[in-house]
Amino acid sequence: MGTAPDVVAEAVETQCEHERLNKQINRLSSREKWVLEMRFGMPNGNRKTQRDIARMLGISRSYVSRIEKKAIGKLGKSLSAEDLR
């Protein structure tokens, strides 16, 4: 276990990363955001499968997969672009 200053620094860094991610998630379409929230259990930890989400939305599981993949791709690009600034 690290020293107290190390623990504090790590906690601050983790908080900053969460804030960056939330900022980028809020830029997604409402459907993309909702799918990611359901898949990753945000904020309550209750994760859903692609099949569960497909049933909720009345679409195919493969379409949910495409939405998820597109949203994750957007997040990756926007976070990478942010790092370059």
C-alpha angles and dihedrals in degrees: 000000000000130000121273093262090049092051092049092048091050092049091051091048092049091050091050091051091051090051092050091050094047090050091054094043089056089059092061122095114271091252094050091047093048093049092051092046090053095044095049099035098244121202104354102036093244102134122198129205122238087250092054091050091047090055091049092051097037093237135113123279090238090056090052087051091053092049090049094047092048092049093049090048091052091050092050093050095046094046091048091049089049090053090055093057 
